[in-house]
């Protein structure tokens, strides 16, 4: 297979960014307003912020990095940082929401998986910032650190998508809604995660 037709070719990467952005915005809103008819409420910020963080920002951060180069590497770091920040804000929302409702924290696989993803993304981001930053990274040419950063981030991103889908599945059993969320993620996966 030639590199021009591989999922990570530059033309393919650029072609995926816009549909990924549209998908993340619409999927975030769709998830935020589940179950059907619930409308927008304080809880809605949780799935919206998580979707924007993990799919929009971190998905595009992965794609931008594949383009290579100094400015794309810096953009990758900024997008990943913004994604992590949005995700932590989504955590804040669900934490406060559970407090207000008197429900226990970290009582489901979704909650535990989400916390693993949040802590993991913060750790991966710290490693990237300290060791791999193109301006001041203390070991930016170390291939082992680069490989560990890239591989662990991809695994974590996939895990976060599974956690997001599991959260949506607790809000609705509508196969159309679940399909509209899950099938595009599967379609984007080869471009973003491989």
C-alpha positions in Angstrom: 0.0 0.0 0.0 1.4 3.4 -0.9 1.8 6.1 1.7 -0.6 8.3 -0.2 -3.5 5.9 0.6 -2.5 5.2 4.2 -4.8 6.6 7.0 -2.0 8.9 8.2 -1.0 10.5 5.0 -1.0 14.3 5.2 -3.9 14.7 2.8 -6.0 12.2 4.7 -5.1 13.9 8.0 -6.2 17.3 6.8 -9.4 15.9 5.3 -10.4 14.3 8.6 -10.0 17.5 10.8 -13.1 19.3 9.6 -15.5 16.3 9.8 -14.1 15.4 13.2 -14.7 19.0 14.5 -18.3 18.9 13.2 -18.9 15.5 14.7 -17.5 16.5 18.1 -19.7 19.6 18.3 -22.8 17.7 17.3 -22.1 14.6 19.3 -21.3 16.7 22.3 -24.7 18.4 22.1 -26.5 15.2 21.4 -25.0 13.5 24.4 -25.6 16.5 26.6 -29.3 16.5 25.9 -29.9 12.8 26.6 -32.1 11.1 27.6 -34.4 12.3 24.9 -36.4 15.3 26.0 -34.2 16.1 29.0 -33.1 19.3 27.4 -30.1 21.4 28.6 -29.3 21.3 32.3 -26.3 21.7 34.6 -25.3 18.0 34.0 -25.3 18.7 30.2 -21.9 20.5 30.6 -20.3 17.2 31.6 -20.8 15.2 28.3 -20.4 18.4 26.3 -17.1 19.4 27.9 -15.8 15.8 27.8 -16.7 15.4 24.2 -15.0 18.7 23.3 -12.0 17.7 25.3 -11.4 14.1 24.2 -12.8 14.1 20.7 -12.5 17.6 19.4 -9.3 18.8 21.0 -7.3 15.7 21.7 -8.5 14.0 18.4 -7.3 17.0 16.4 -4.1 17.2 18.5 -3.3 13.7 17.4 -4.0 14.6 13.8 -2.0 17.8 13.9 1.0 16.0 15.3 1.0 13.6 12.3 1.6 16.6 10.0 5.0 17.0 11.6 7.1 20.1 12.0 7.8 22.6 14.7 4.6 24.7 14.6 2.4 21.6 14.3 4.1 20.1 17.3 3.4 23.2 19.3 -0.2 23.3 18.1 -0.5 19.6 19.1 0.6 20.5 22.7 -1.8 23.4 22.9 -4.8 21.4 21.6 -4.0 18.6 24.0 -3.7 21.0 26.9 -7.0 22.7 26.1 -8.6 19.2 25.7 -7.3 18.1 29.1 -8.5 21.4 30.6 -12.0 21.0 29.1 -12.1 17.4 30.4 -11.1 18.4 33.9 -13.9 21.1 33.8 -16.3 18.3 32.7 -15.1 16.3 35.8 -15.8 19.3 38.0 -19.4 19.5 36.6 -20.2 15.8 37.3 -18.5 16.0 40.7 -20.7 19.0 41.7 -23.8 17.4 40.1 -23.3 14.2 42.2 -22.8 16.3 45.3 -26.0 18.2 44.7 -27.9 15.0 44.1 -26.3 13.2 47.1 -24.9 10.4 44.9 -21.6 8.7 45.6 -18.5 9.5 43.5 -16.6 6.9 41.5 -19.2 4.2 42.0 -19.4 3.0 38.3 -16.9 1.7 35.8 -17.6 4.8 33.7 -16.6 7.1 36.6 -13.4 5.1 37.4 -12.4 4.8 33.8 -13.0 8.6 33.4 -10.7 9.3 36.3 -8.0 7.0 35.0 -8.2 8.9 31.7 -8.1 12.3 33.3 -5.1 11.5 35.5 -3.4 9.7 32.6 -3.8 12.6 30.2 -2.4 14.9 32.8 0.6 12.7 33.3 1.2 12.2 29.5 0.8 16.0 29.0 3.3 16.7 31.8 5.8 14.3 30.2 5.3 15.9 26.8 5.7 19.4 28.2 8.8 18.7 30.3 10.7 16.3 28.1 9.4 16.8 24.5 8.5 20.4 24.1 10.3 21.6 20.9 11.7 24.7 22.5 12.7 23.7 26.0 12.1 19.9 26.3 14.9 18.5 28.4 15.1 15.3 26.3 13.1 16.2 23.1 15.1 13.8 20.8 14.8 10.7 23.0 13.0 8.1 20.9 12.0 6.0 23.8 10.2 8.9 25.6 8.6 9.9 22.3 7.4 6.4 21.6 6.0 6.0 25.1 4.3 9.4 24.9 2.7 8.6 21.6 1.7 5.1 22.3 0.3 5.7 25.8 -1.7 8.8 24.5 -3.3 6.8 21.7 -4.2 3.9 24.1 -5.6 6.5 26.6 -7.6 8.3 23.9 -9.2 5.1 22.7 -10.0 4.2 26.4 -11.5 7.7 26.8 -13.8 7.1 23.8 -14.9 3.8 25.3 -15.6 5.6 28.6 -17.6 8.3 26.7 -19.6 5.7 24.9 -20.3 3.8 28.1 -21.5 7.1 29.7 -23.9 7.8 26.8 -25.2 4.2 27.1 -26.3 4.9 30.6 -28.3 7.9 29.4 -30.1 6.2 26.5 -30.7 2.8 25.0 -31.7 4.3 21.6 -29.6 2.5 19.1 -29.9 5.4 16.6 -28.3 7.8 19.1 -25.7 5.2 20.2 -24.9 4.5 16.5 -24.6 8.2 15.7 -22.0 8.6 18.5 -20.2 5.3 18.1 -20.0 4.6 14.4 -18.2 7.8 13.5 -15.7 7.3 16.3 -14.9 3.9 14.8 -14.5 5.5 11.4 -12.2 8.2 12.8 -10.1 5.7 14.8 -7.7 4.6 12.0 -6.9 8.2 11.2 -6.4 9.4 14.8 -5.2 6.3 16.7 -3.0 4.6 14.2 
